């Protein structure tokens, strides 16, 4: 399958049309941003890690009944996916206090929750992705009541599957962001990516950060962290 014209370029990916109007090619970049794009940089090899890891996670989730947009990996950086209309909700699942949650509520990082939390952000760069609840999402016509319930059920299922999986490779899944899309017939599927860009991963023994927080917080060893999580996922 060949790339045709570029349809979109985001912070971390480019999307290209193909000869099939229902399929697009996603191409992962090494560009890195944080804090609404205020901090910019490059993480060498990030595109390869995020592409291949996302594809492995999507296939794992499909096996557990979560429908995704994944179709076929073409190369280290390029993947064919179903064309979807993204639901403008960022869905954040948290198992442990960290990042903006800890800051917002004035608690320390590392508190393990009795059960996972879910929150929604309105996916809008101009408004800096504000936190909203399901009533706001309905009022703004971002999604229907049924779609929101479907998205919540899938998000918790993703957490259940991934949390268990990552523990087998010595990694705690702290929190993560998901995006969902609608297929032409309205079916909701998991889209976007599952990677160190969108998840917080801590080493199960040392709590060492193996994700984009190393870039956000200038902790150093960013490329090493991405390589480490990738090596554990691929077993190489």
N, CA, C and O of each residue as an XYZ file, in Angstrom:
944
protein
N       0.844     -1.195      0.000
C       0.000      0.000      0.000
C       0.878      1.243      0.000
O       1.824      1.330      0.783
N       0.579      2.203     -0.864
C       1.461      3.373     -0.976
C       0.833      4.622     -0.366
O      -0.387      4.780     -0.329
N       1.717      5.506      0.111
C       1.286      6.795      0.635
C       0.870      7.696     -0.517
O       1.532      7.747     -1.554
N      -0.232      8.402     -0.321
C      -0.611      9.451     -1.271
C      -0.427     10.790     -0.564
O       0.553     10.969      0.160
N      -1.333     11.719     -0.754
C      -1.110     13.058     -0.189
C      -1.211     13.041      1.340
O      -1.925     12.228      1.928
N      -0.466     13.973      1.966
C      -0.523     14.100      3.423
C      -1.831     14.769      3.808
O      -2.196     15.812      3.265
N      -2.541     14.144      4.768
C      -3.834     14.675      5.201
C      -3.702     15.534      6.451
O      -4.499     16.441      6.692
N      -2.676     15.228      7.239
C      -2.604     15.860      8.561
C      -1.201     15.673      9.125
O      -0.546     14.661      8.873
N      -0.751     16.661      9.891
C       0.492     16.486     10.652
C       0.271     16.988     12.066
O      -0.084     18.148     12.276
N       0.481     16.115     13.028
C       0.347     16.490     14.428
C       1.710     16.607     15.077
O       2.733     16.665     14.394
N       1.719     16.641     16.414
C       2.977     16.813     17.139
C       3.885     15.602     16.984
O       5.109     15.735     16.971
N       3.280     14.408     16.866
C       4.091     13.185     16.884
C       3.933     12.308     15.649
O       4.690     11.356     15.459
N       2.931     12.635     14.792
C       2.637     11.745     13.661
C       2.186     12.534     12.437
O       1.686     13.654     12.537
N       2.380     11.912     11.285
C       1.799     12.403     10.034
C       0.809     11.353      9.539
O       0.998     10.157      9.759
N      -0.244     11.809      8.872
C      -1.250     10.879      8.339
C      -1.365     11.093      6.837
O      -1.498     12.222      6.365
N      -1.313      9.994      6.095
C      -1.352     10.053      4.632
C      -2.553      9.281      4.089
O      -2.958      8.262      4.649
N      -3.112      9.783      2.996
C      -4.169      9.059      2.289
C      -3.560      7.841      1.598
O      -2.350      7.778      1.377
N      -4.422      6.867      1.257
C      -3.994      5.700      0.480
C      -4.973      5.520     -0.680
O      -5.881      6.329     -0.871
N      -4.781      4.466     -1.436
C      -5.689      4.189     -2.553
C      -7.061      3.730     -2.060
O      -8.023      3.714     -2.827
N      -7.153      3.357     -0.777
C      -8.427      2.947     -0.182
C      -8.942      4.090      0.693
O      -8.276      4.486      1.649
N     -10.106      4.613      0.375
C     -10.610      5.784      1.112
C     -10.916      5.490      2.586
O     -11.061      6.416      3.385
N     -11.014      4.208      2.945
C     -11.300      3.854      4.340
C     -10.043      3.580      5.162
O     -10.126      3.308      6.359
N      -8.872      3.654      4.512
C      -7.610      3.380      5.198
C      -6.641      4.544      5.039
O      -6.633      5.212      4.005
N      -5.832      4.787      6.053
C      -4.778      5.802      5.984
C      -3.482      5.199      6.514
O      -3.488      4.170      7.189
N      -2.378      5.855      6.196
C      -1.077      5.434      6.727
C      -0.632      6.466      7.760
O      -0.569      7.663      7.480
N      -0.325      5.971      8.962
C       0.203      6.825     10.023
C       1.712      6.651     10.049
O       2.222      5.531     10.073
N       2.424      7.783     10.043
C       3.888      7.763     10.061
C       4.370      8.471     11.326
O       4.065      9.645     11.539
N       5.119      7.757     12.161
C       5.537      8.271     13.473
C       6.845      9.052     13.375
O       7.790      8.617     12.718
N       6.890     10.205     14.033
C       8.057     11.095     13.998
C       8.865     10.974     15.300
O       8.404     10.397     16.285
N      10.067     11.528     15.274
C      10.901     11.577     16.484
C      10.711     12.884     17.253
O      11.307     13.071     18.313
N       9.880     13.792     16.722
C       9.639     15.073     17.397
C       8.977     14.823     18.746
O       8.135     13.936     18.889
N       9.372     15.617     19.724
C       8.776     15.513     21.061
C       8.334     16.900     21.511
O       9.040     17.888     21.308
N       7.156     16.958     22.125
C       6.674     18.220     22.693
C       6.119     17.944     24.081
O       5.763     16.815     24.420
N       6.055     19.013     24.876
C       5.441     18.916     26.204
C       4.866     20.282     26.546
O       5.205     21.295     25.934
N       3.989     20.281     27.538
C       3.369     21.523     28.025
C       2.710     22.312     26.889
O       3.029     23.475     26.642
N       1.767     21.628     26.199
C       1.028     22.266     25.105
C       1.947     22.790     24.009
O       1.664     23.817     23.391
N       3.049     22.081     23.769
C       3.938     22.464     22.675
C       4.938     23.539     23.039
O       5.717     23.965     22.187
N       4.937     24.002     24.315
C       5.880     25.046     24.724
C       7.306     24.502     24.745
O       8.261     25.217     24.442
N       7.434     23.230     25.105
C       8.751     22.593     25.108
C       8.843     21.679     23.895
O       7.987     20.819     23.689
N       9.881     21.870     23.098
C      10.039     21.059     21.888
C      11.413     20.411     21.891
O      12.371     20.951     22.444
N      11.493     19.248     21.267
C      12.776     18.567     21.175
C      12.665     17.371     20.256
O      11.673     17.190     19.550
N      13.708     16.560     20.283
C      13.723     15.328     19.488
C      14.170     14.184     20.389
O      15.119     14.320     21.162
N      13.480     13.068     20.281
C      13.899     11.860     20.993
C      14.248     10.851     19.907
O      13.364     10.284     19.265
N      15.528     10.636     19.712
C      15.989      9.797     18.597
C      15.431      8.378     18.731
O      15.574      7.734     19.770
N      14.798      7.910     17.664
C      14.254      6.552     17.653
C      12.863      6.422     18.241
O      12.280      5.338     18.222
N      12.320      7.524     18.767
C      10.996      7.496     19.397
C       9.910      7.023     18.444
O       9.025      6.262     18.838
N       9.971      7.467     17.193
C       8.952      7.091     16.217
C       8.866      5.587     16.024
O       7.778      5.022     15.909
N      10.029      4.946     15.990
C      10.073      3.486     15.810
C       9.480      2.792     17.035
O       8.654      1.888     16.907
N       9.911      3.225     18.224
C       9.409      2.629     19.470
C       7.887      2.774     19.552
O       7.174      1.804     19.810
N       7.402      3.996     19.330
C       5.969      4.256     19.509
C       5.113      3.526     18.480
O       4.037      3.023     18.803
N       5.594      3.468     17.242
C       4.848      2.768     16.198
C       4.744      1.282     16.510
O       3.648      0.722     16.559
N       5.884      0.654     16.720
C       5.890     -0.802     16.882
C       5.225     -1.241     18.195
O       4.531     -2.256     18.249
N       5.458     -0.453     19.244
C       4.854     -0.785     20.536
C       3.331     -0.609     20.472
O       2.587     -1.457     20.964
N       2.878      0.478     19.875
C       1.438      0.712     19.712
C       0.787     -0.452     18.987
O      -0.264     -0.942     19.402
N       1.409     -0.891     17.909
C       0.827     -1.977     17.113
C       0.732     -3.276     17.907
O      -0.246     -4.014     17.791
N       1.753     -3.546     18.713
C       1.716     -4.749     19.552
C       0.606     -4.657     20.602
O      -0.108     -5.628     20.851
N       0.472     -3.478     21.214
C      -0.558     -3.291     22.242
C      -1.964     -3.355     21.633
O      -2.876     -3.937     22.221
N      -2.128     -2.752     20.453
C      -3.442     -2.786     19.785
C      -3.846     -4.229     19.472
O      -5.003     -4.608     19.653
N      -2.899     -5.017     19.009
C      -3.214     -6.414     18.690
C      -3.550     -7.208     19.961
O      -4.444     -8.054     19.954
N      -2.824     -6.926     21.048
C      -3.120     -7.568     22.330
C      -4.544     -7.213     22.781
O      -5.290     -8.078     23.238
N      -4.905     -5.946     22.648
C      -6.234     -5.501     23.083
C      -7.344     -6.088     22.216
O      -8.418     -6.431     22.711
N      -7.071     -6.199     20.913
C      -8.054     -6.839     20.005
C      -8.360     -8.258     20.486
O      -9.507     -8.703     20.465
N      -7.304     -8.960     20.923
C      -7.485    -10.341     21.410
C      -8.371    -10.387     22.654
O      -8.968    -11.419     22.962
N      -8.453     -9.259     23.368
C      -9.267     -9.201     24.592
C     -10.578     -8.444     24.364
O     -11.218     -7.995     25.315
N     -10.966     -8.309     23.103
C     -12.294     -7.761     22.809
C     -12.411     -6.257     22.698
O     -13.521     -5.724     22.664
N     -11.282     -5.559     22.641
C     -11.343     -4.101     22.443
C     -11.070     -3.808     20.961
O      -9.957     -4.052     20.496
N     -12.048     -3.295     20.208
C     -11.822     -3.021     18.791
C     -10.901     -1.806     18.614
O     -11.034     -0.814     19.331
N      -9.975     -1.888     17.663
C      -9.031     -0.795     17.428
C      -8.995     -0.440     15.946
O      -9.616     -1.101     15.114
N      -8.251      0.618     15.638
C      -8.136      1.052     14.234
C      -6.977      0.347     13.516
O      -6.773      0.567     12.321
N      -6.221     -0.490     14.222
C      -5.037     -1.124     13.635
C      -5.399     -2.055     12.477
O      -6.357     -2.824     12.561
N      -4.616     -1.974     11.389
C      -4.791     -2.886     10.252
C      -3.506     -3.662      9.986
O      -3.502     -4.893     10.017
N      -2.400     -2.934      9.722
C      -1.164     -3.620      9.334
C       0.053     -2.715      9.518
O       0.032     -1.537      9.161
N       1.111     -3.293     10.083
C       2.381     -2.566     10.201
C       3.126     -2.681      8.884
O       3.337     -3.781      8.373
N       3.525     -1.529      8.330
C       4.232     -1.523      7.039
C       5.744     -1.500      7.206
O       6.477     -2.136      6.449
N       6.196     -0.759      8.207
C       7.643     -0.612      8.432
C       7.846     -0.155      9.867
O       6.891     -0.077     10.640
N       9.090      0.146     10.223
C       9.389      0.582     11.589
C       8.595      1.812     12.011
O       8.288      1.984     13.191
N       8.264      2.666     11.046
C       7.587      3.922     11.388
C       6.182      4.061     10.808
O       5.433      4.946     11.222
N       5.815      3.211      9.867
C       4.552      3.386      9.141
C       3.576      2.237      9.381
O       3.956      1.067      9.363
N       2.321      2.590      9.604
C       1.276      1.593      9.857
C      -0.015      1.990      9.139
O      -0.383      3.164      9.089
N      -0.687      0.990      8.591
C      -2.000      1.215      7.983
C      -3.053      1.095      9.079
O      -3.069      0.122      9.833
N      -3.938      2.099      9.162
C      -5.035      2.052     10.128
C      -6.343      2.421      9.442
O      -6.357      3.039      8.378
N      -7.435      2.029     10.077
C      -8.748      2.421      9.562
C      -8.914      3.923      9.752
O      -8.508      4.480     10.772
N      -9.508      4.564      8.772
C      -9.758      5.997      8.873
C     -10.926      6.215      9.826
O     -12.006      5.657      9.636
N     -10.702      7.021     10.843
C     -11.758      7.288     11.820
C     -11.939      8.792     11.988
O     -11.068      9.590     11.642
N     -13.079      9.145     12.524
C     -13.296     10.528     12.957
C     -13.075     10.523     14.460
O     -13.839      9.909     15.204
N     -12.032     11.205     14.904
C     -11.667     11.166     16.326
C     -12.749     11.848     17.172
O     -13.187     12.958     16.870
N     -13.167     11.157     18.238
C     -14.067     11.760     19.223
C     -13.217     12.750     20.023
O     -12.188     12.358     20.572
N     -13.625     14.034     20.103
C     -12.729     15.034     20.718
C     -12.672     14.970     22.249
O     -12.814     15.979     22.938
N     -12.461     13.761     22.751
C     -12.298     13.543     24.187
C     -10.985     12.806     24.423
O     -10.741     11.758     23.826
N     -10.146     13.352     25.289
C      -8.993     12.582     25.743
C      -9.444     11.857     27.010
O     -10.011     12.464     27.919
N      -9.187     10.563     27.054
C      -9.651      9.732     28.162
C      -8.422      9.323     28.978
O      -7.521      8.656     28.469
N      -8.397      9.729     30.244
C      -7.221      9.461     31.076
C      -7.605      8.493     32.192
O      -8.511      8.763     32.979
N      -6.913      7.382     32.246
C      -7.098      6.395     33.320
C      -5.882      6.470     34.232
O      -4.743      6.504     33.767
N      -6.139      6.497     35.537
C      -5.037      6.591     36.502
C      -5.145      5.468     37.531
O      -6.211      5.225     38.097
N      -4.033      4.798     37.757
C      -3.936      3.755     38.790
C      -3.179      4.232     40.025
O      -3.357      3.707     41.124
N      -2.332      5.238     39.819
C      -1.437      5.745     40.873
C      -1.357      7.265     40.710
O      -1.409      7.761     39.584
N      -1.231      8.008     41.804
C      -1.134      9.473     41.692
C       0.199      9.872     41.058
O       1.264      9.398     41.454
N       0.108     10.753     40.068
C       1.315     11.243     39.379
C       0.926     12.454     38.535
O      -0.253     12.724     38.305
N       1.958     13.177     38.078
C       1.745     14.248     37.103
C       0.718     15.277     37.542
O       0.725     15.742     38.681
N      -0.179     15.627     36.598
C      -1.139     16.709     36.858
C      -2.112     16.363     37.985
O      -2.598     17.260     38.673
N      -2.400     15.085     38.182
C      -3.306     14.687     39.271
C      -2.692     15.084     40.619
O      -3.352     15.705     41.453
N      -1.430     14.719     40.818
C      -0.744     15.032     42.080
C      -0.670     16.545     42.294
O      -0.863     17.042     43.403
N      -0.385     17.264     41.202
C      -0.246     18.724     41.279
C      -1.605     19.379     41.559
O      -1.723     20.268     42.402
N      -2.621     18.916     40.830
C      -3.954     19.530     40.926
C      -4.543     19.379     42.318
O      -5.159     20.306     42.844
N      -4.347     18.187     42.924
C      -4.986     17.914     44.210
C      -4.029     17.983     45.395
O      -4.401     17.661     46.524
N      -2.794     18.406     45.129
C      -1.843     18.632     46.215
C      -1.471     17.381     46.982
O      -1.340     17.398     48.206
N      -1.301     16.279     46.233
C      -0.871     15.032     46.883
C       0.471     14.597     46.296
O       0.873     15.047     45.223
N       1.147     13.719     47.019
C       2.439     13.242     46.518
C       2.221     12.233     45.382
O       1.143     11.657     45.238
N       3.261     12.041     44.594
C       3.209     11.015     43.557
C       3.389      9.641     44.199
O       4.050      9.501     45.227
N       2.785      8.631     43.570
C       3.032      7.262     44.022
C       1.954      6.660     44.912
O       2.113      5.534     45.385
N       0.841      7.394     45.156
C      -0.249      6.827     45.958
C      -1.038      5.858     45.073
O      -1.581      6.254     44.041
N      -1.097      4.605     45.478
C      -1.824      3.590     44.703
C      -3.310      3.694     45.041
O      -3.695      3.597     46.206
N      -4.137      3.891     44.025
C      -5.572      4.052     44.251
C      -6.239      2.704     44.540
O      -5.786      1.659     44.074
N      -7.322      2.751     45.315
C      -8.093      1.540     45.605
C      -8.690      0.971     44.313
O      -8.780     -0.243     44.135
N      -9.090      1.869     43.426
C      -9.554      1.454     42.104
C      -9.191      2.546     41.104
O      -9.001      3.696     41.499
N      -9.089      2.213     39.819
C      -8.647      3.220     38.858
C      -9.629      4.377     38.729
O     -10.833      4.198     38.909
N      -9.117      5.558     38.417
C      -9.970      6.719     38.152
C     -10.027      6.946     36.642
O      -9.171      6.479     35.890
N     -11.067      7.681     36.221
C     -11.169      8.071     34.806
C     -11.469      9.556     34.753
O     -12.236     10.067     35.569
N     -10.872     10.247     33.804
C     -11.222     11.648     33.588
C     -11.208     11.937     32.089
O     -10.544     11.255     31.309
N     -11.951     12.955     31.718
C     -12.011     13.375     30.316
C     -11.436     14.779     30.167
O     -11.624     15.634     31.032
N     -10.735     15.004     29.063
C     -10.353     16.351     28.658
C     -10.988     16.637     27.309
O     -11.106     15.747     26.467
N     -11.391     17.870     27.111
C     -11.901     18.311     25.815
C     -10.695     18.507     24.901
O      -9.856     19.372     25.150
N     -10.614     17.710     23.853
C      -9.450     17.735     22.958
C      -9.504     19.000     22.090
O     -10.099     19.010     21.012
N      -8.872     20.056     22.587
C      -8.900     21.351     21.904
C      -7.642     22.122     22.299
O      -7.537     22.634     23.413
N      -6.683     22.195     21.359
C      -5.395     22.841     21.647
C      -5.555     24.303     22.054
O      -4.860     24.784     22.949
N      -6.478     25.010     21.389
C      -6.660     26.445     21.679
C      -7.096     26.677     23.123
O      -6.770     27.699     23.726
N      -7.839     25.712     23.667
C      -8.331     25.835     25.046
C      -7.452     25.070     26.042
O      -7.766     24.997     27.229
N      -6.341     24.499     25.541
C      -5.393     23.733     26.369
C      -6.046     22.494     26.995
O      -5.785     22.170     28.154
N      -6.893     21.807     26.226
C      -7.492     20.522     26.626
C      -8.062     20.558     28.046
O      -7.588     19.823     28.913
N      -9.073     21.401     28.300
C      -9.592     21.500     29.675
C     -10.278     20.217     30.139
O     -10.860     19.480     29.344
N     -10.194     19.971     31.451
C     -10.905     18.842     32.053
C     -12.403     19.075     31.931
O     -12.876     20.185     32.173
N     -13.157     18.041     31.558
C     -14.616     18.150     31.525
C     -15.212     16.862     32.082
O     -14.505     15.868     32.246
N     -16.514     16.879     32.372
C     -17.167     15.636     32.770
C     -18.112     15.180     31.666
O     -18.244     15.850     30.642
N     -18.762     14.054     31.872
C     -19.593     13.480     30.810
C     -20.793     14.375     30.486
O     -21.270     14.382     29.351
N     -21.284     15.129     31.476
C     -22.405     16.042     31.230
C     -21.976     17.170     30.289
O     -22.731     17.572     29.403
N     -20.758     17.673     30.491
C     -20.229     18.701     29.590
C     -20.087     18.137     28.175
O     -20.427     18.795     27.191
N     -19.576     16.901     28.094
C     -19.384     16.265     26.780
C     -20.715     16.150     26.037
O     -20.774     16.365     24.827
N     -21.778     15.811     26.761
C     -23.109     15.730     26.154
C     -23.597     17.118     25.735
O     -24.130     17.292     24.639
N     -23.409     18.108     26.624
C     -23.868     19.476     26.336
C     -23.170     20.048     25.095
O     -23.768     20.795     24.320
N     -21.904     19.684     24.924
C     -21.114     20.194     23.777
C     -21.261     19.316     22.532
O     -20.657     19.587     21.494
N     -22.072     18.261     22.654
C     -22.286     17.323     21.536
C     -20.981     16.685     21.051
O     -20.790     16.468     19.855
N     -20.082     16.387     22.004
C     -18.813     15.741     21.654
C     -19.024     14.247     21.432
O     -18.322     13.617     20.641
N     -20.002     13.693     22.144
C     -20.313     12.263     22.039
C     -21.706     12.048     22.622
O     -22.198     12.853     23.412
N     -22.324     10.951     22.218
C     -23.644     10.620     22.767
C     -23.473      9.883     24.092
O     -22.379      9.429     24.430
N     -24.581      9.771     24.839
C     -24.545      9.052     26.120
C     -24.059      7.611     25.920
O     -23.243      7.103     26.689
N     -24.579      6.970     24.872
C     -24.191      5.585     24.592
C     -22.702      5.497     24.240
O     -22.009      4.584     24.688
N     -22.209      6.457     23.430
C     -20.779      6.458     23.072
C     -19.899      6.645     24.307
O     -18.865      5.991     24.442
N     -20.312      7.536     25.202
C     -19.519      7.780     26.413
C     -19.456      6.514     27.274
O     -18.398      6.180     27.806
N     -20.569      5.820     27.409
C     -20.586      4.571     28.181
C     -19.688      3.513     27.529
O     -18.967      2.787     28.214
N     -19.746      3.440     26.191
C     -18.891      2.494     25.454
C     -17.424      2.825     25.667
O     -16.611      1.938     25.931
N     -17.089      4.103     25.550
C     -15.709      4.564     25.716
C     -15.207      4.250     27.129
O     -14.084      3.774     27.297
N     -16.029      4.512     28.135
C     -15.629      4.222     29.523
C     -15.378      2.720     29.713
O     -14.383      2.319     30.317
N     -16.290      1.905     29.191
C     -16.141      0.452     29.344
C     -14.862     -0.037     28.664
O     -14.126     -0.844     29.231
N     -14.596      0.452     27.446
C     -13.370      0.059     26.737
C     -12.129      0.544     27.481
O     -11.141     -0.183     27.587
N     -12.181      1.784     28.000
C     -11.011      2.358     28.679
C     -10.626      1.535     29.901
O      -9.446      1.267     30.125
N     -11.621      1.134     30.692
C     -11.323      0.314     31.874
C     -10.831     -1.077     31.472
O      -9.992     -1.664     32.155
N     -11.350     -1.597     30.374
C     -10.886     -2.899     29.876
C      -9.429     -2.795     29.420
O      -8.621     -3.678     29.707
N      -9.099     -1.718     28.714
C      -7.709     -1.475     28.288
C      -6.800     -1.464     29.508
O      -5.727     -2.068     29.494
N      -7.224     -0.782     30.558
C      -6.423     -0.698     31.772
C      -6.193     -2.075     32.385
O      -5.077     -2.421     32.772
N      -7.255     -2.841     32.465
C      -7.186     -4.185     33.042
C      -6.175     -5.063     32.286
O      -5.337     -5.735     32.887
N      -6.283     -5.036     30.955
C      -5.410     -5.874     30.118
C      -3.959     -5.397     30.183
O      -3.042     -6.198     30.362
N      -3.762     -4.087     30.038
C      -2.393     -3.557     29.975
C      -1.694     -3.601     31.331
O      -0.499     -3.885     31.405
N      -2.429     -3.322     32.394
C      -1.824     -3.357     33.729
C      -1.240     -4.745     34.008
O      -0.112     -4.888     34.479
N      -2.045     -5.751     33.700
C      -1.622     -7.139     33.910
C      -0.439     -7.484     33.010
O       0.519     -8.122     33.446
N      -0.516     -7.054     31.742
C       0.562     -7.350     30.795
C       1.878     -6.711     31.249
O       2.910     -7.380     31.300
N       1.840     -5.428     31.574
C       3.100     -4.734     31.902
C       3.755     -5.274     33.163
O       4.981     -5.279     33.274
N       2.949     -5.728     34.109
C       3.546     -6.328     35.312
C       4.373     -7.561     34.975
O       5.347     -7.864     35.665
N       3.987     -8.280     33.910
C       4.753     -9.480     33.518
C       6.142     -9.118     32.992
O       7.034     -9.965     32.950
N       6.322     -7.845     32.587
C       7.657     -7.420     32.123
C       8.287     -6.423     33.105
O       9.164     -5.638     32.746
N       7.807     -6.480     34.365
C       8.427     -5.685     35.431
C       8.156     -4.200     35.360
O       9.004     -3.387     35.727
N       6.960     -3.842     34.882
C       6.624     -2.421     34.717
C       5.259     -2.133     35.343
O       4.305     -2.884     35.144
N       5.178     -1.023     36.111
C       3.891     -0.570     36.647
C       3.282      0.424     35.665
O       3.947      1.359     35.218
N       2.011      0.212     35.334
C       1.274      1.152     34.486
C       0.621      2.171     35.416
O      -0.370      1.874     36.083
N       1.186      3.370     35.452
C       0.767      4.398     36.412
C      -0.513      5.094     35.938
O      -1.507      5.155     36.662
N      -0.469      5.613     34.720
C      -1.632      6.248     34.106
C      -1.407      6.307     32.602
O      -0.304      6.043     32.124
N      -2.453      6.655     31.857
C      -2.307      6.737     30.398
C      -3.483      7.489     29.788
O      -4.545      7.632     30.394
N      -3.254      7.964     28.568
C      -4.269      8.709     27.815
C      -4.686      7.887     26.606
O      -3.842      7.329     25.904
N      -5.981      7.815     26.366
C      -6.507      7.124     25.190
C      -7.322      8.087     24.342
O      -7.861      9.078     24.835
N      -7.399      7.770     23.049
C      -8.322      8.468     22.164
C      -9.117      7.422     21.394
O      -8.607      6.352     21.061
N     -10.359      7.748     21.121
C     -11.242      6.851     20.387
C     -11.745      7.544     19.128
O     -11.787      8.772     19.049
N     -12.127      6.730     18.144
C     -12.631      7.282     16.896
C     -13.880      6.556     16.447
O     -14.180      5.453     16.903
N     -14.607      7.203     15.535
C     -15.796      6.579     14.944
C     -15.468      6.106     13.539
O     -14.910      6.855     12.737
N     -15.815      4.861     13.244
C     -15.761      4.366     11.872
C     -16.938      4.974     11.106
O     -17.849      5.528     11.721
N     -16.931      4.874      9.750
C     -18.033      5.458      8.970
C     -19.425      5.007      9.426
O     -20.390      5.762      9.300
N     -19.536      3.773      9.960
C     -20.858      3.293     10.398
C     -21.167      3.675     11.844
O     -22.179      3.251     12.403
N     -20.278      4.486     12.452
C     -20.516      4.967     13.818
C     -19.911      4.108     14.913
O     -19.959      4.478     16.086
N     -19.338      2.954     14.543
C     -18.715      2.078     15.547
C     -17.550      2.794     16.237
O     -16.719      3.422     15.580
N     -17.501      2.691     17.555
C     -16.401      3.286     18.329
C     -15.237      2.301     18.394
O     -15.414      1.137     18.753
N     -14.044      2.784     18.042
C     -12.836      1.953     18.142
C     -11.718      2.742     18.816
O     -11.702      3.973     18.775
N     -10.792      2.031     19.431
C      -9.610      2.649     20.019
C      -8.701      3.131     18.898
O      -8.453      2.397     17.941
N      -8.201      4.361     19.009
C      -7.333      4.933     17.965
C      -6.064      5.500     18.619
O      -5.732      5.157     19.753
N      -5.372      6.363     17.890
C      -4.166      7.036     18.377
C      -3.072      6.020     18.717
O      -2.787      5.136     17.911
N      -2.453      6.134     19.904
C      -1.307      5.271     20.215
C      -1.272      4.882     21.681
O      -1.929      5.490     22.526
N      -0.478      3.839     21.962
C      -0.190      3.414     23.336
C       1.317      3.260     23.403
O       1.880      2.308     22.862
N       1.967      4.208     24.072
C       3.431      4.298     23.984
C       3.966      5.057     25.196
O       3.184      5.515     26.028
N       5.295      5.198     25.306
C       5.848      6.001     26.400
C       5.487      7.485     26.282
O       5.693      8.248     27.225
N       4.948      7.897     25.125
C       4.456      9.279     24.973
C       3.131      9.465     25.687
O       2.849     10.546     26.205
N       2.313      8.417     25.718
C       0.939      8.558     26.210
C       0.683      7.807     27.520
O      -0.407      7.897     28.086
N       1.680      7.075     27.997
C       1.539      6.306     29.247
C       2.665      6.683     30.204
O       3.751      7.081     29.784
N       2.383      6.548     31.504
C       3.466      6.609     32.492
C       3.824      5.181     32.871
O       2.978      4.407     33.320
N       5.093      4.849     32.681
C       5.608      3.527     33.025
C       6.698      3.687     34.085
O       7.650      4.443     33.890
N       6.559      2.980     35.202
C       7.605      2.966     36.227
C       8.121      1.542     36.375
O       7.353      0.581     36.340
N       9.419      1.423     36.538
C       9.986      0.105     36.810
C       9.362     -0.439     38.105
O       9.266      0.271     39.106
N       8.945     -1.701     38.065
C       8.199     -2.284     39.192
C       9.022     -2.358     40.472
O       8.462     -2.324     41.567
N      10.355     -2.460     40.348
C      11.196     -2.588     41.547
C      11.728     -1.234     42.021
O      11.731     -0.941     43.217
N      12.175     -0.418     41.071
C      12.885      0.814     41.448
C      12.040      2.081     41.320
O      12.423      3.138     41.822
N      10.881      1.974     40.642
C      10.046      3.150     40.318
C      10.735      4.118     39.361
O      10.306      5.263     39.216
N      11.793      3.665     38.715
C      12.449      4.511     37.705
C      11.467      4.784     36.563
O      10.759      3.888     36.103
N      11.444      6.031     36.124
C      10.508      6.433     35.071
C      11.012      5.984     33.696
O      12.154      6.251     33.320
N      10.137      5.299     32.956
C      10.506      4.768     31.637
C       9.575      5.346     30.568
O       9.028      4.618     29.740
N       9.408      6.675     30.605
C       8.424      7.303     29.715
C       8.800      8.761     29.437
O       9.907      9.203     29.745
N       7.855      9.491     28.850
C       8.109     10.863     28.403
C       8.351     11.844     29.556
O       8.823     12.958     29.323
N       8.038     11.450     30.783
C       8.352     12.325     31.920
C       9.838     12.645     31.983
O      10.221     13.696     32.496
N      10.669     11.766     31.474
C      12.116     12.030     31.474
C      12.436     13.238     30.591
O      13.364     13.997     30.870
N      11.660     13.401     29.529
C      11.798     14.574     28.639
C      11.146     15.798     29.284
O      11.746     16.871     29.343
N       9.910     15.627     29.768
C       9.172     16.758     30.365
C       9.954     17.391     31.508
O      10.008     18.614     31.639
N      10.563     16.537     32.336
C      11.171     17.023     33.588
C      12.692     17.128     33.521
O      13.361     17.308     34.538
N      13.224     17.013     32.304
C      14.687     17.117     32.120
C      15.451     16.157     33.034
O      16.426     16.542     33.680
N      14.997     14.913     33.078
C      15.637     13.916     33.950
C      16.837     13.244     33.282
O      17.608     12.543     33.937
N      16.989     13.465     31.966
C      18.062     12.791     31.234
C      17.707     11.348     30.937
O      16.726     10.816     31.457
N      18.513     10.722     30.098
C      18.304      9.306     29.778
C      16.989      9.020     29.061
O      16.418      7.938     29.204
N      16.511     10.001     28.285
C      15.204      9.848     27.622
C      15.223      8.698     26.616
O      14.386      7.797     26.663
N      16.210      8.753     25.696
C      16.307      7.689     24.680
C      16.500      6.318     25.322
O      15.935      5.323     24.868
N      17.310      6.278     26.388
C      17.551      5.009     27.094
C      16.251      4.446     27.658
O      16.017      3.239     27.600
N      15.403      5.320     28.205
C      14.130      4.878     28.793
C      13.220      4.295     27.713
O      12.600      3.251     27.918
N      13.140      4.967     26.563
C      12.309      4.467     25.456
C      12.852      3.128     24.956
O      12.090      2.207     24.663
N      14.175      3.037     24.865
C      14.784      1.781     24.397
C      14.526      0.650     25.392
O      14.289     -0.494     25.004
N      14.575      0.992     26.680
C      14.382     -0.011     27.734
C      12.967     -0.572     27.708
O      12.778     -1.788     27.745
N      11.969      0.312     27.644
C      10.591     -0.188     27.626
C      10.336     -1.001     26.356
O       9.624     -2.004     26.384
N      10.921     -0.560     25.253
C      10.757     -1.265     23.974
C      11.402     -2.654     24.041
O      10.838     -3.631     23.550
N      12.585     -2.730     24.654
C      13.285     -4.019     24.785
C      12.461     -4.989     25.635
O      12.410     -6.185     25.347
N      11.824     -4.473     26.670
C      11.020     -5.364     27.513
C       9.772     -5.855     26.758
O       9.388     -7.021     26.862
N       9.156     -4.953     26.005
C       7.937     -5.325     25.253
C       8.254     -6.333     24.155
O       7.500     -7.281     23.940
N       9.378     -6.124     23.458
C       9.712     -6.987     22.329
C      10.522     -8.202     22.745
O      10.665     -9.153     21.977
N      11.058     -8.170     23.975
C      11.892     -9.281     24.450
C      13.248     -9.314     23.777
O      13.904    -10.356     23.743
N      13.682     -8.159     23.232
C      14.978     -8.108     22.540
C      15.919     -7.159     23.248
O      17.058     -6.981     22.816
